[in-house]
Amino acid sequence: MELITFLKQRITLTGDMEQILENAIVRETFGKHHKLLPINNRSQTIFFFESGLARTFYLREDGKDVTHSFHKENAFTAPIENIFYKGPSPFGIELIQPSVVRSIDYREMERFIDQYSELERLIRFLLIDIIKGFSDRLYALQFQSAQERYRSLMEEHPDILQQAPLGHIASYLGITQQTLSVIRSQRM
């Protein structure tokens, strides 16, 4: 879904606001495996995925790549460590599928918020969505079994299971690919 259509479903946009956002928020198309942000980046960019699939990832101390979260069509993400704490983000963002991505620097977005208070609702929506994602992830890893985490992913996001490589899914679930194969072979 295009960004402006998505925003109109959540906040009131005047024609003036719509035109300013459309001109300010860059729209780009990227191929599979494109890295939007490397690990330890200092970007203050807010991203919106109009189409495609991406993942946020980090590297463990042993160098193993771990998928932290997935971002599908109609999802926002931003490196909150950079935006609010001015430190490098331990997370990178990589596209899993060819994607259409909209982006804007948070500092520029703040200027628009100063002009149009309705945009504050957008930033609140974005931050609440990011915090909810972190909270859900923490809960799943602490209190759910691997089978429960897989079942939740299957019920809530079956498209991710169809589009993402098994290695990314296994690392997101906190299990090995072999364990994922065993879980998938069981009747759920």
RAKA-V41336 format. One record per residue. N is the residue number from 1. RES is the residue in one letter. PSI is psi in whole degrees, -180 to 180 (NA if undefined). BURIAL is b if it has 24 or more other ideal C-beta (glycine too) atoms within 12 Angstrom, else e. D_LAST is the distance of its C-alpha to the last C-alpha in Angstrom with 2 decimals. Layout:
n: {N,N}
res: {RES,RES}
psi: {PSI,PSI}
burial: {BURIAL,BURIAL}
d_last: {D_LAST,D_LAST}
This chain:
n: {1,2,3,4,5,6,7,8,9,10,11,12,13,14,15,16,17,18,19,20,21,22,23,24,25,26,27,28,29,30,31,32,33,34,35,36,37,38,39,40,41,42,43,44,45,46,47,48,49,50,51,52,53,54,55,56,57,58,59,60,61,62,63,64,65,66,67,68,69,70,71,72,73,74,75,76,77,78,79,80,81,82,83,84,85,86,87,88,89,90,91,92,93,94,95,96,97,98,99,100,101,102,103,104,105,106,107,108,109,110,111,112,113,114,115,116,117,118,119,120,121,122,123,124,125,126,127,128,129,130,131,132,133,134,135,136,137,138,139,140,141,142,143,144,145,146,147,148,149,150,151,152,153,154,155,156,157,158,159,160,161,162,163,164,165,166,167,168,169,170,171,172,173,174,175,176,177,178,179,180,181,182,183,184,185,186,187,188}
res: {M,E,L,I,T,F,L,K,Q,R,I,T,L,T,G,D,M,E,Q,I,L,E,N,A,I,V,R,E,T,F,G,K,H,H,K,L,L,P,I,N,N,R,S,Q,T,I,F,F,F,E,S,G,L,A,R,T,F,Y,L,R,E,D,G,K,D,V,T,H,S,F,H,K,E,N,A,F,T,A,P,I,E,N,I,F,Y,K,G,P,S,P,F,G,I,E,L,I,Q,P,S,V,V,R,S,I,D,Y,R,E,M,E,R,F,I,D,Q,Y,S,E,L,E,R,L,I,R,F,L,L,I,D,I,I,K,G,F,S,D,R,L,Y,A,L,Q,F,Q,S,A,Q,E,R,Y,R,S,L,M,E,E,H,P,D,I,L,Q,Q,A,P,L,G,H,I,A,S,Y,L,G,I,T,Q,Q,T,L,S,V,I,R,S,Q,R,M}
psi: {142,149,-49,-41,-44,-46,-40,-24,-14,-31,163,122,124,165,-37,-48,-43,-46,-42,-47,-43,-39,-32,-30,112,138,123,151,131,156,170,141,2,135,111,-42,134,164,146,28,164,22,146,35,135,132,144,131,108,-33,165,-166,135,169,147,136,165,169,132,171,-31,4,-2,133,127,130,122,-41,164,151,119,-177,140,32,142,153,158,148,88,-26,-38,-44,-45,-18,-4,18,169,144,131,-3,142,167,126,140,133,-31,159,139,151,120,133,143,150,143,136,-38,-37,-39,-38,-36,-40,-37,-38,-34,-36,98,-25,-27,-18,-36,-37,-46,-41,-44,-46,-50,-41,-40,-43,-46,-42,-41,-45,-42,-45,-41,-46,-45,-48,-45,-31,-32,-6,147,168,-40,-41,-40,-42,-46,-43,-44,-41,-41,-41,-31,61,-27,-33,-40,-28,-28,-28,144,147,-36,-40,-41,-46,-46,-35,-41,-11,31,170,164,-34,-44,-40,-42,-41,-46,-43,-31,-18,149,123,NA}
burial: {e,e,b,b,e,b,b,e,e,b,b,e,b,e,e,e,b,b,e,b,b,e,e,b,b,e,e,e,e,b,e,e,e,b,b,b,b,e,b,e,b,e,b,b,b,b,b,b,b,b,b,b,b,b,b,b,b,b,e,e,e,e,e,e,e,b,b,b,b,b,b,b,b,b,b,b,b,b,b,b,b,b,b,e,e,e,e,e,b,b,b,b,b,b,b,b,b,e,b,b,b,b,b,b,e,b,e,e,b,e,e,b,b,e,e,b,e,b,b,e,e,b,b,e,b,b,e,e,b,b,e,e,b,e,e,b,b,e,e,b,e,e,e,e,e,b,e,e,b,b,e,b,b,e,e,e,b,e,e,b,b,e,b,b,b,b,e,b,b,b,b,b,b,b,b,e,e,e,e,b,e,e,b,e,e,e,e,e}
d_last: {32.01,35.45,36.20,38.99,36.95,34.16,36.83,38.53,35.42,35.64,39.34,42.67,44.21,47.86,49.07,50.73,47.60,45.55,48.15,48.47,44.73,44.44,47.31,46.24,42.54,42.40,40.11,39.17,37.01,35.57,33.90,30.72,31.05,33.88,34.19,35.14,35.89,36.32,35.47,38.38,39.50,41.80,40.86,41.09,39.45,37.11,34.73,33.15,30.85,31.91,29.59,27.54,25.23,26.43,25.39,27.27,27.53,29.65,30.88,30.49,33.70,32.84,32.68,28.94,27.74,24.95,23.32,23.85,22.79,22.38,24.83,24.32,26.82,28.63,28.10,30.89,31.19,34.21,35.20,36.02,37.52,40.14,40.83,41.33,42.14,43.91,42.28,40.40,36.71,34.55,32.06,32.42,30.94,30.04,29.15,26.16,27.20,30.69,31.29,33.93,34.65,37.16,38.82,41.57,43.13,42.53,46.30,47.04,44.47,46.27,49.50,47.95,46.64,50.23,51.41,48.67,47.25,44.50,42.87,42.35,39.51,37.92,38.18,36.83,33.84,33.33,33.69,31.50,28.74,29.14,29.33,26.23,24.32,25.71,24.98,21.30,21.00,22.92,20.94,17.56,19.19,20.99,18.70,15.01,13.22,12.13,8.38,9.53,11.73,9.38,7.23,10.84,12.11,9.73,10.75,14.29,15.31,13.56,17.08,17.26,14.42,16.61,19.92,19.85,20.36,17.68,20.26,20.59,16.89,16.72,19.94,18.90,15.90,18.47,17.12,18.46,17.51,16.96,14.40,12.65,12.82,11.34,8.26,8.05,8.77,6.06,3.78,0.00}
